[in-house]
Amino acid sequence: MSAPKHDLLRAVELALADEWDAAHQLVQPYEDDAIAAWIHAVLHKLEGDLSNARYWYRRVFESMTSSAG
């Protein structure tokens, strides 16, 4: 499912305001959306959760390559 652009933008705004949990809640339902997965990866990286960040970066790659056809 594609993430609505306003949810993605709001997640970035929340992350910039150090509202990590709220940002996570906005992107988590869209785990198959490459942009949402990328935001999720960045959130984990900024939090210092590097293993989880790597997982979400892999999801971005998988999402991008599977949609390339």
N, C-alpha and C positions, 0 to 999 in steps of 0.2 A: 504494500500500500504506500503510495506517495504521501509524503508529509506536506501539509499545507504550508505555504511560504510564510504566513504570519506566525505559525508555531515555531518555525525554524528561526526566524528573526527574533522572536520573543525569547527563545532559549539562549541565543547569543547575548541579548540584553541582560537576561538574568545572570548569566555566567559573568559578565563584566561587572555586575553588581554584587558578586560573590554569593549569589543565591544558587549554589550548586544543586541542591536537592530539587528545587523547582525546575531548573534547566534540565536535569535528568528526566524528570517526570514528563516533560514535553517531548523529548526525543525518543524515549524508550518505546512507545507504542509503534514507532516507525522503523523498526530495526532492519527492514529490507530496503529502506531508502538510503542511497549512498550519501547524500548530504547530511541526513540525520545521524547516520553512523559516523560520519567524519566529525560532526559536532560532539557526539558522544565520546569519540576517541580523544578529542582535544580536552574535553572536560576531565577525563581520567588522567590525561597527561599533566594537566595543570594541578590536579589534586595530588600528583606524585604516585598514582596507582599505575605504574608503567606496564605491568603484565596485562591488566585490563585494557589499557590504552592500545597495546599491541593487538589484542583480540579484535577490538573495534576497527583498527586500521585494516586488519585482514578482511573484515566484513565489508569495508569500503571497496577494497580491491575486488573481492568476489562479486559484489553488486555491480561494479563497473564492467567487469569482464563478462558477466552473464547477460547483461543488457546490450552488450556490443554486437551480439548476434553472430 
